[in-house]
Structure formats: C-alpha cells, structure tokens
Amino acid sequence: MPDVFISRQPLINRQNRILANRLTLHLLKGATTQDAAATLSSLADYWPADEKQVFINCGKKPCDIGLLQWSVPTNTTLEVPGASFAGPEAAAFIAALQATQPSLCLMIDEQAKAALSSGVTFRFMGLNAQRFTAAHLKSAAAQTQPYGIGVAFNVYDRQAFQVCLDAGVNAAASWFFKTPSNAPAKALNPGQAQIIRVLNLVRKNAEVKEIEAALKQDVTLSYKLLRYINSAGFGLSCEIQSFRHAVTILGYDKLNKWLSLLLATASKDPMAQAQMHTALCRARLMENLGHGLVDKSEYDNLFITGAFSMLEALLGVTMDKVLETMSLPESICDALLGHGGVYGPFLDLAIACEGEDGEAIADQAAMLGLSGDQFNQALMQALVFADTMEI
C-alpha cells in the first residue's frame, strides 16, 4: 500500500526567526503525487493558521499536476522545479497552475528560463545552496530578485547561512542551528541553575511558599511562566494570575511540564527562537505519539523529554552536565543520553522527521506501530502548537 510520510524544516529569516515551516512529502512504496494530495487533504483540520507560511515539496519527486488535486491553502507555497515547465507535460501543468493560481516557489535549475517565460507567477525563487560557491550564490541570488523573494535550501551550517544572507536571499531552510554556536561550557550559568532549582522543588512537591521564594529571586521567571501558561497554546479558560493560582488550577505534575519550558528560554544563542520552536515541536509530537501507546500518566514525561532534547544547543552545556543537576525519572534521562528506554523510540522518531530520509521515518514509526496517517496528524498538530507557543 502506498505510504506518504512528512518531514519538516524551518525556514529562518534575517532576524533568526522562523518565517515558515517547510514540509517534505516522502512518497514511499510507489506513492504518487495524487497520494500526496490525498494525504494533504486529510490534514486540513490540522493545518497551521494563515499567518504562518508553509512550503511544500515532494522530496525526490517534483511537485507536478497530481499535487494540484489538493486545494492549496492560501498560506501555502508549492516548490516547483524549472524542469516541470520544459517537459512533454509542461503545457498541462502550466494550464493547471494558471487555473488554480497557488503560491509558487521556483526551484532554480537549468530549465528555469522556461519557467520564467511560461506566464506563471512565482512568489519565491528557491536556490539549492549546495549547488553554488559563495560567489556564484551571490550572482544567482541577484538574478532571481526581479522575479520573486529569494530563499535558500540545503543550508547545513551557520557559516553557509551567513553566506546566503550576504548573497541577498531573504531566508534559508535547514537545521544548521541545532548545534551550539560555541564550545560546550563547563557548567550552567547562574540563571540556568536557578531555573533548575525551581524545577527540582516542583518535582519534589515542595511547599508553595518555598517555590514562590525561589521564583522571586529572578522575577523574570514568574513572568515567563505566566506568559506560557496564559498563551493560546495552553488552552485555559481563565487567566492564571500567580504561581499559587497556577498550582491550584494545574497541580504540581502539570506545572512541572510547563516549568520545563523555562529552561529552554535561558539560552543566549542568536538562534534561540528557532531552537525553542524545535524543542516545543518535539515535545508536543512525542506527547501526541504516546497516546494509546503509554499510560496517560507518562504523557507529560514524553513532553518533557522532547522539550529537554535541545538543551545542549540551548544552554551550551553537555547533556550529562545538565542532567546531573536535575531530579528527573530514569526513563527521561535514558532517552536524552541515547540509552533507549521506553521513551527512546519516541525521541528517535521526533528527530528522524527532521531529516531527509523518508524510509527512516517510516521504519521508526513502524517500530511504534504507527501508520503514516497517524504520524502525519501528530506532526502537524505539534507544528501548530509550537507556532502558537512562540513568545
């Protein structure tokens, strides 16, 4: 049976913020772009809100006329290669694009001139950064500017990201920010250590007044915590006014889950926003994937595992150094240290969907007994959650 699995990349702008989510559709077991269209149609209820842009590509296969069986949302851009405008099916493809008029990103290749002379409008111009030297990238970016907004793909390190920006592109997609910008520090800084102190107090169910006293030593912690809890992503019907109020409404277990996000906010890395978005997406994805596979009491632990999986990049300290200061269940530590355990397969799947190997995503999902539809729905819900929680 044909399978379609989705992987993701963030598209990061000049301000180091996520401009859009880039989704790659991996067409497996003979799946076609018509199957991809059906998959995307089934995700309509989970699609990001209009203010968040989504880029779509079909991985090793070009986005062709089959994908246009999907009613493309207004906030979504299809990546199309120039070669699709020069082959035997080009006329039908051009006619379909002119009839439906989706937002398009032309992926620059040897046939780009045919695409630009086709009469089709392109909102974005896409450059494969791996195909160009720094000098040639600048030249290519300059040539595309009259036709659309320049974006770069396959950018694998921070230096290449800066080269792309210097060349004139407006944003770049990849995971170059997942590694720390500097060599690992020997210890946590005082702000990070204070957050961990509060987390440990909550995990031990300390008295509310003791936790409040710890929070008052850094007034920004209480402010950040209340912003998270009162955000749209949390979904509460009433506004939380204080830490004591939060304990009353949420209880210690739920509060621990949201306090875990504060640790991620302690980063000083220029890419902290993108790293935080990644941590949030992993957290909610792992929580979603656990439904029906682990006991409900473990959902929050899956969330925390995902949220903490980016701590090396966010805090600039090795994972073992972070964990030795925290009171965490062994199952969370095992997953974060790469020792497997019950949460390990969930984290492996969350990380796999940030890569370009569709087969690896499918294999990891199969280990958990998950179908492509189940995984894709969980991923889209997680993306929407991470978008909503951006602060």
BELTA-V585970 format. One record per helix or strand. SS is the DSSP state (H for helix, E for strand). FROM is the first residue (numbers start at 1). TO is the last residue. If there is no record, write none. Layout:
BEGIN
{{SS:FROM:TO} {SS:FROM:TO}}
END
This chain:
BEGIN
{{E:3:13} {E:18:28} {H:33:42} {H:44:46} {E:53:57} {H:65:69} {E:76:81} {H:82:85} {H:90:100} {E:103:107} {H:112:116} {E:124:128} {H:129:131} {H:134:144} {E:149:153} {H:158:167} {E:171:173} {H:176:178} {E:185:185} {H:190:203} {H:208:216} {H:219:229} {H:243:264} {H:272:290} {E:291:291} {E:294:294} {H:296:308} {H:311:315} {E:317:317} {H:319:323} {H:330:336} {H:341:352} {H:358:367} {H:372:388}}
END
